[in-house]
Amino acid sequence: MSQTDLATNARTLIALRLGDGKGALPAAPADLAGAYALQFEAERVLSAENGFAPIGWKIGATNAGARANFKLDDQFLGRLYAQMTVASPAKLPARPGLVRAYEAEFVIELGADLDATKAPVDAVAVKAATRAVGCAIEVVGSFIPMAPPHGAHSLIADFAGCASWVQGPMTSDFANLDLDAATVTFSLDGETKAEGKGANVDGGPFGATAWLANALGKLGRSLRAGDLITTGSAITPVPYAGDGKRAVADFGPLGNVEVTIG
């Protein structure tokens, strides 16, 4: 795909999302490289023409079951934007056709750069570079149907499947906190729907972030001080059950994250 065609496809992708699903579908990427090319071109257009501000990264398909579901061999990554982020407790407008599920995720805020273009990064290096940890609910979704010719690569191109990101409390006092063992309980209108822990993402939150740093390094990019990393769902994603329901992710000592849609 030429740069002109890539830019046109990126604008089609953006128009579909900003237009609440009204508009043409973008052309489906042929492979993972095409998915990232489209995602990064959309990032360029969003930043230059729509005023979107990147604040960090998300990681998807962070366990074998999720990868099997998407028919992927590896995890995937995507940008977080300030314009798609709200603080907990949050109230989000209904966007029919977009929202598909909730994910409860541990969050890392970096206090130093992690540049894997120079040397591989591991979980120990990530922890040493971390300024704060916290929690979030990622509301996942896309207006692009998961049916041929579209599929996982189209989802990756489309904001890596992020519909909104609800940021919960952050703390810099985490030296004695084992994020791998830390638990989360997710409920809808007070009814428990899922439980999990940090170790449910491959490598735990710090290991998942090391994967992200190394994956970005292969793409010629790097993590920067101040980046927020949402490290993948610690629970089995909970399907969206309709508007008006109060979703709460209880992360114990890290606090709660709350969102109501519609």
Beta strands, then each sheet from edge to edge (+ up, - down):
strand 1: 54-60
strand 2: 76-81
strand 3: 85-87
strand 4: 90-92
strand 5: 99-110
strand 6: 130-141
strand 7: 162-171
strand 8: 183-188
strand 9: 191-197
strand 10: 228-233
strand 11: 238-239
strand 12: 246-250
strand 13: 256-261
sheet 1: 2+ 1- 10- 5+ 6- 7+ 3+
sheet 2: 2+ 1- 10- 5+ 11-
sheet 3: 4+ 13+ 12- 8+ 9-
end
